[in-house]
Amino acid sequence: MLSALTLAFSTAGDAADGLLFGADIASFQKWALIYLGASSLAFVVVWVVGYLRSR
C-alpha cells in the first residue's frame, strides 16, 4: 500500500510507468519546459507593460 503512494523517484525511468494517459517522460519534460518558458515570458511582459504605463 505504501509503495503505491510513493511520489519520490530516484530516476526519470522510475516515473515513466506512472505517467498519465501513457505519455512518455520525454514528452512530459518537453511540454513542462514549454509551459515554464511561456509563463516566464508572460510574467516579464506584464512587468514591462506595467513599467511603461507608469511612466
C-alpha positions in Angstrom: 0.0 0.0 0.0 2.7 2.4 0.9 4.7 1.8 -2.3 1.6 2.7 -4.4 1.5 6.2 -2.8 5.2 7.0 -3.2 5.7 10.3 -5.0 9.6 10.3 -4.9 11.5 8.8 -7.8 15.3 8.1 -7.9 15.5 8.3 -11.7 13.3 9.5 -14.5 12.8 5.9 -15.6 11.1 5.2 -12.3 8.4 7.8 -13.1 7.9 6.6 -16.7 5.5 3.8 -15.7 3.3 6.1 -13.6 2.6 8.9 -16.1 -1.0 9.7 -17.0 -2.5 8.7 -20.3 0.5 6.5 -21.2 2.7 9.5 -22.1 6.5 9.1 -22.1 8.8 11.1 -19.8 10.5 13.0 -22.7 7.2 14.4 -23.9 6.2 15.4 -20.3 9.6 17.2 -19.9 9.3 18.9 -23.2 5.9 20.3 -22.5 6.8 21.3 -18.9 9.7 23.3 -20.3 7.5 24.9 -22.9 4.9 25.8 -20.3 7.5 27.3 -17.9 9.1 29.3 -20.7 5.7 30.7 -21.9 4.7 31.6 -18.3 8.0 33.3 -17.6 7.7 35.3 -20.8 4.2 36.3 -19.9 5.4 37.4 -16.4 8.1 39.6 -17.9 5.7 41.1 -20.5 3.3 42.1 -17.7 6.1 43.7 -15.7 7.4 45.6 -18.8 3.9 46.8 -19.8 3.2 47.9 -16.2 6.5 49.8 -16.1 5.9 51.5 -19.4 2.3 52.5 -18.4 3.5 54.0 -15.1 6.0 56.4 -16.8 
